[in-house]
């Protein structure tokens, strides 16, 4: 654990254990002789202080903030594969990750309060699904324009099959 986080945790423990300043300083000097401030301690010394506070009854609690689930790697991989296929098929001129991230930023801008997500890897699950479906719809429009029967009414997978059969 980083030094700053250890100091924060020690201060949380101090509040949870309701230690007054004098008692708190004696705990510090008891753990690390000659030091009465966390600021003067190294990481190993701070860990020793934390262990003492845990023995006195302090229990770490999980953060109450729910973490946002990241997009499943399979979804982001699908996005990247469709992007590369569209580049190979000539529907987009730049197949780079930088260009893909620009697309991600544009698609997520509306749902993210005007500021789009800057990288495919930073997408949450719901955002990744939105980007994937938008990309598939765009890809399908591009393929339908090239197909002789236009391919309307077909699923994404069937449209891809039809496009492959005509080998553009």
Beta strands, then each sheet from edge to edge (+ up, - down):
end
